[in-house]
């Protein structure tokens, strides 16, 4: 079997789901893998989990399903998965990853393009703050990192043999990265083929909870997060958001609601009749000091308690990309906006930080998402960094 499938990449998934949370992440990962991997691949599952997980993995019919007699750990499981095929390329993924369209083909194309380079491809962008000092530099339109996450990567089998097997430590990714870098390897990230880390560790999902099978923000944990962020908000961050508000001012009329206002809503004060809502008490206190004529409220923007049909313009500026499920925010904006009123939404063209949840925004994805709430959204790209989306309620 191995000889007949040598040209087909193998995807090795290490799975452990001792809780409802982990079980949900496993299903999320498998579903995204099935939907976004458009080239043939051998799906290898190393099953380090309980009966419920095993039954689920059997139901999805992976090409190879291995159930060790005991939980052998991530490193040993990855080695076991690599050993059962002879594919030219191997992808290792954890069971808490959201994969996006083309992730595998993008990574393989990079390895093929730079056949003579010591590279490991990843569809995940490492935290720019954590790895900034280890950045090698751009390679064409791509970016090289000295170190990167070990939870989702694609590599040539020959490089896997050269670097050696995964260790049996608990934190295998960091150790493997260090060893690879010491041998002259760099990680290459494909900007348009990103994946997202959905697990609790070092990710935004510690602020989310699974409610009736759907990911929702936990208001208490969100409040702590945003209070901490806005308490140390930099002048650069304020300037960035001020640019956004300057761009959308021509679209604002009448009575305005700013959902998720942060500390930068209409920073110059202005003469607007504005109601701002944010979950952070610190941001609301700062806005009251900056613009005392506004109506500033602490609250959950998925359930603002504001009256129906009461605003001429509703703003969602750099907001919905931070939600695991932004439909609740859009529904609330639709509810509080008057008939024929305007809803103005700003989203990033690219993911600028690890807290941005959703696939890259373009006119097609905007039409499929925003367009389900309001037909014919008007889209304008600003400074090649943001989409300004205006819809009529």
Order of alpha helices (4+ residues) and beta strands (2+ residues): beta-alpha-beta-alpha-beta-alpha-beta-beta-alpha-beta-alpha-beta-beta-beta-alpha-alpha-beta-beta-beta-beta-alpha-alpha-beta-beta-alpha-beta-beta-alpha-beta-alpha-beta-beta
